[in-house]
Amino acid sequence: MLRLLLRTKARIRDAVKPAGEAAVGALTIGMLRSTRYFDPIKTANLFGRITKRIGPLFREDRIARANLTAAFPEKSPEEIGKILAGVWDNMGRIGAEFAHLDRIWDYDPANPEKPSNVEFSKRTAEIFDQLRDDGKPALIFASHLGNWEIPALAAVAHGLDAAVLYRPPNIAAADRAIKTIRAVSMGNLIAASPEAPVKLAHALSDGQHVAMLVDQWFGKGVEVDFFGRKTRANPTLARLLRQVDCPIHGVRVIRLPDHRFRIELSEEVKPARDANGKVDIQGTMQAVTSVLEGWIREYPEQWLWLHRRWR
């Protein structure tokens, strides 16, 4: 009897799950499509206010507060609270901006004097032009800072041949909807999977520029120091460097007042090497992580503190 009940329960679950996932996928598609009909700036303001209001109701708020307290022990609870409010505001704005990804990058290289919501320094432009024109591959790392979707837009808009590693949602319908939006102007998208490292290595071998987010906990990763505490970083970037020797650069997008952004490319980050000149995986990921920490210390309210970076 017990076995029969368990089998019946499993069959009901298996029947209901696809329907539930389809509903969530349809809701995701509907929200993205409907958001596109509204003014992107007003919508970003609205979403920012909403997430600041409801964010503290979620368990992620407690996780973020604990992370911030550990990272900035010198800050008062009031200061931590102010940073956390900025985190939720940034999350809401990203949600609104995602629906307008194909419109958000408005810089016209043919008309640099035209007003734009995006700015970048002369040095960043020089590094970008070098990466685009030198005929060589490169590894580019990023973090969940500001609006982390924009760098891929900038790459494609300015002719950089890029392959972007991304983590697809668990729900297939939602993944298709999100991938459709990203594919408009984000180049070659490679979903995180067991086969992804091989595809990324092929992209580098073909002269493409491989970009990935590297700032989240990775259980099978290498140990690095982050804000004075040990954590684990995904070693994929350093392992790819062992296969295809190429430059490493970081990219970040900083949210500015008045609905504007600043994009910055770092100078080349030199990998760590052992006595034989072979890329040291742990040392290289520590060098990358140190760059990330410096970025986050500058703009802590714009980083995604909502996940458990330390375990």
C-alpha positions in Angstrom: 0.0 0.0 0.0 2.8 2.4 0.9 4.6 1.7 -2.4 1.4 2.3 -4.3 0.9 5.7 -2.5 4.5 6.7 -3.2 4.2 5.8 -6.9 0.9 7.7 -7.1 2.5 10.7 -5.5 5.4 10.6 -7.8 3.1 10.4 -10.9 1.1 13.4 -9.7 4.3 15.3 -9.1 5.7 14.4 -12.5 2.4 15.5 -14.1 2.1 18.7 -12.2 5.7 19.9 -12.5 5.7 20.5 -16.3 2.5 22.5 -16.0 4.0 24.6 -13.1 7.2 25.2 -15.1 5.2 26.2 -18.2 3.1 28.6 -16.1 6.3 30.2 -14.6 7.8 30.4 -18.1 4.7 32.0 -19.5 4.6 34.5 -16.6 8.3 35.4 -17.3 7.6 35.9 -21.0 4.6 38.0 -20.2 6.4 40.2 -17.7 9.3 40.8 -20.1 7.1 41.6 -23.0 4.7 43.9 -21.0 7.6 45.8 -19.4 8.9 46.8 -22.9 5.7 48.8 -23.4 6.6 51.2 -20.6 9.2 53.9 -20.3 12.5 52.2 -19.2 13.5 54.9 -16.8 10.2 55.2 -15.0 10.0 51.4 -14.9 13.5 51.1 -13.4 12.5 53.7 -10.7 9.4 51.8 -9.9 11.0 48.4 -9.8 13.8 49.8 -7.6 11.3 51.1 -5.1 9.4 47.9 -5.0 12.4 45.7 -4.4 13.7 48.1 -1.7 10.3 47.6 0.0 9.8 43.9 -0.3 13.5 42.8 -0.3 13.8 42.7 3.5 11.0 40.1 3.6 13.2 37.5 2.0 15.8 35.2 3.5 18.3 36.6 1.1 18.2 39.9 3.0 19.5 38.1 6.1 22.2 36.4 4.0 23.3 39.7 2.5 23.3 41.5 5.9 25.5 38.7 7.4 27.8 38.9 4.3 28.2 42.7 4.6 28.8 42.5 8.3 31.6 40.0 7.8 33.1 41.9 4.9 32.9 45.3 6.6 33.2 44.7 10.4 34.1 48.4 10.8 30.7 49.6 9.6 27.7 50.2 11.8 24.3 48.4 11.4 23.0 51.7 10.0 25.7 51.8 7.4 25.1 48.1 6.5 21.4 48.8 6.2 22.1 51.7 3.8 24.3 49.5 1.6 21.7 46.7 1.6 19.0 49.2 0.5 21.1 50.1 -2.4 21.6 46.4 -3.3 17.8 45.8 -3.5 17.4 49.0 -5.5 20.0 47.9 -8.0 18.3 44.5 -8.3 15.0 46.0 -9.1 16.5 48.3 -11.7 18.3 45.4 -13.4 15.0 43.6 -13.7 13.4 46.5 -15.5 16.5 47.2 -17.6 16.7 43.5 -18.7 13.5 43.9 -20.7 15.1 46.7 -22.7 18.5 45.2 -23.3 18.4 45.7 -27.0 17.8 49.5 -26.4 19.9 50.2 -23.3 23.2 50.5 -25.1 22.8 53.8 -27.0 26.4 54.9 -27.6 27.1 55.5 -31.3 30.8 55.2 -32.1 30.2 56.9 -35.4 28.8 59.9 -33.6 30.8 60.2 -30.3 29.4 63.7 -29.6 25.9 62.4 -29.4 24.5 62.3 -25.8 24.5 58.8 -24.4 23.5 57.1 -21.1 26.9 55.3 -21.2 30.4 56.7 -20.7 33.8 55.2 -20.7 37.3 56.5 -20.3 39.9 57.1 -23.0 42.0 54.3 -21.5 39.1 51.8 -21.6 38.5 52.7 -25.2 42.2 52.1 -26.0 42.2 48.7 -24.3 38.9 47.7 -26.1 40.3 48.7 -29.5 43.4 46.7 -28.9 41.4 43.6 -27.9 39.2 44.0 -31.0 41.9 44.6 -33.5 44.9 42.5 -32.4 43.6 39.3 -33.9 44.2 37.4 -30.7 41.8 35.7 -28.2 41.4 37.0 -24.6 39.7 36.0 -21.4 37.4 38.6 -19.8 36.0 38.3 -16.3 33.2 40.2 -14.8 31.2 40.3 -11.5 27.6 40.8 -10.5 28.2 44.6 -10.1 26.0 47.4 -11.4 24.3 46.1 -14.5 26.3 43.0 -15.4 24.4 42.4 -18.6 25.8 45.5 -20.4 29.4 44.5 -21.1 28.2 41.9 -23.6 26.1 44.5 -25.3 29.1 46.8 -25.6 31.3 44.1 -27.0 28.9 43.2 -29.8 28.0 46.9 -30.5 31.7 47.7 -31.1 32.6 44.6 -33.2 34.3 42.5 -30.5 34.0 38.8 -31.4 32.8 37.4 -28.0 31.6 34.1 -26.5 29.7 34.6 -23.3 29.3 31.9 -20.6 25.9 32.2 -18.9 24.0 30.2 -16.3 20.5 29.3 -17.7 17.4 29.3 -15.4 16.2 25.9 -14.2 12.9 26.4 -16.0 13.2 25.7 -19.7 10.5 28.1 -20.8 12.0 30.9 -18.8 15.4 30.1 -20.2 14.2 30.3 -23.7 12.5 33.7 -23.1 15.6 35.1 -21.4 18.0 33.7 -24.0 15.9 35.2 -26.8 16.3 38.6 -25.3 20.0 38.2 -24.7 20.7 36.7 -28.1 19.5 40.0 -29.8 22.9 41.6 -29.3 25.1 39.6 -27.0 27.1 37.4 -29.5 27.8 33.7 -29.0 26.0 32.5 -25.8 27.3 29.3 -24.2 25.2 27.8 -21.4 27.0 26.5 -18.3 27.2 22.7 -18.6 29.7 19.9 -18.4 30.4 20.6 -22.1 30.9 24.3 -21.7 34.6 24.3 -21.0 35.3 22.5 -24.3 33.1 24.9 -26.2 34.9 27.9 -24.5 38.3 26.4 -25.3 37.2 26.1 -29.0 36.1 29.7 -29.0 39.5 30.8 -27.7 41.2 28.7 -30.3 39.1 30.4 -33.0 40.3 33.8 -31.8 37.2 34.8 -29.9 37.1 36.7 -26.6 35.6 34.5 -23.8 33.7 36.3 -21.1 32.3 35.0 -17.8 31.1 36.0 -14.3 33.5 34.7 -11.7 32.3 36.1 -8.4 30.1 33.3 -7.0 30.7 30.4 -4.7 31.8 27.3 -6.5 31.8 24.2 -4.3 34.5 22.3 -6.4 36.5 25.5 -6.9 39.9 26.6 -5.7 40.4 28.3 -2.3 40.9 32.1 -2.5 40.9 34.9 0.0 38.0 37.3 -0.4 37.5 40.2 2.1 39.9 38.5 4.5 38.0 35.2 4.5 38.5 31.9 2.6 36.0 31.0 -0.1 36.0 29.0 -3.3 36.3 30.4 -6.8 35.4 28.7 -10.1 38.7 27.8 -11.8 37.4 27.6 -15.3 39.1 30.8 -16.4 42.5 29.8 -15.2 42.1 26.3 -16.7 41.2 27.7 -20.0 44.4 29.9 -19.8 46.4 26.7 -19.5 45.0 25.5 -22.8 45.1 28.8 -24.7 47.7 31.4 -23.5 46.1 34.8 -23.9 45.6 38.1 -22.0 43.1 38.4 -19.1 41.1 41.6 -18.5 38.3 42.5 -16.2 35.2 44.5 -17.1 32.7 46.2 -14.9 29.7 48.5 -15.4 29.1 51.1 -12.6 25.6 52.5 -12.1 25.8 56.3 -12.1 23.1 58.9 -11.1 20.5 60.0 -13.5 20.1 56.6 -15.1 23.6 56.5 -16.6 26.4 53.9 -16.6 30.2 53.9 -16.8 31.9 50.9 -18.3 35.5 50.1 -17.4 38.1 47.6 -18.7 41.0 46.8 -16.4 44.6 46.6 -17.4 45.8 43.1 -18.2 45.8 40.9 -15.1 48.9 38.8 -15.1 48.4 35.1 -14.2 50.4 33.4 -11.5 52.8 30.8 -12.8 54.8 28.0 -11.2 58.6 27.5 -11.4 58.2 25.9 -14.8 56.1 28.8 -16.2 52.8 26.8 -16.1 49.7 28.7 -15.1 49.0 28.3 -11.4 45.3 27.8 -11.1 44.8 28.9 -7.5 47.2 31.8 -7.8 45.6 33.1 -11.0 42.1 33.0 -9.5 43.4 34.8 -6.4 44.7 37.6 -8.7 41.3 37.8 -10.3 39.4 37.7 -7.0 41.6 40.5 -5.6 40.5 42.7 -8.5 36.9 41.9 -7.8 37.3 42.7 -4.2 38.7 46.1 -5.1 35.8 46.9 -7.3 33.2 45.8 -4.7 34.8 47.9 -2.0 34.4 51.0 -4.2 30.7 50.3 -4.8 29.4 47.8 -2.3 25.8 48.8 -2.8 26.0 47.7 -6.4 27.2 44.1 -5.8 25.0 41.0 -5.4 25.5 40.2 -1.7 22.3 38.1 -1.7 24.1 34.7 -2.2 26.3 32.8 0.3 29.8 33.8 -0.9 31.3 32.1 2.2 30.4 28.7 3.5 
